[in-house]
């Protein structure tokens, strides 16, 4: 049972435009959500997170939106840069001690 | 600042051979520690987690085991590797709920 889903395996965006990565979840007990960025042969790097008591969190070019009623979150990257090209994972947590459930990832390619 | 180290970076092992992957964390005490696996084309799957020395919780039945002999050391082991054990193994540490986990650079394990 896939509790966290990223239905788009890949996304291609032109440099300077907005990148929108989507994630859906099924478990209403999830109360903390994260986005990670991963380059090949490296571990994931934490990008941004949001608690279920909020609907938006912003950090520089990265904004995460949470729609609890739809069980949906998204990551917006504005403006997109070639260095943003990587695989992005969303993750959710609800259970002690902070176990994360990951989606399958979306590969973002930002072209000039 | 906190750092996490995993080794080796890559490993090629024959079927039936033993395995030992090591992970150490520096710059923090009493962290929660995690082992994840990323199989080809899939998301990160939590294998084991530990909230303290000698305490191990297993998430999925499998051919692997974990141990935490010291506060900041986490070891992933197997007595006899299977072909299905191939994958990218990641160690992570975290502090508590609603805090991000931070990952090492991973070990690429290939079973022949």
Interface residues (C-beta under 8 A of the other chain):
Chain A: X4 X6 X31 X32 X34 X36 X41 X42 X43 X44 X45 X46 X49 X51 X89 X91 X93 X96 X97 X98 X99 X100 X101 X102 X103 X104 X105
Chain B: X6 X9 X32 X34 X36 X41 X42 X43 X44 X45 X46 X49 X51 X59 X90 X92 X94 X96 X97 X98 X99 X100 X101 X102 X103 X104 X105 X106 X108
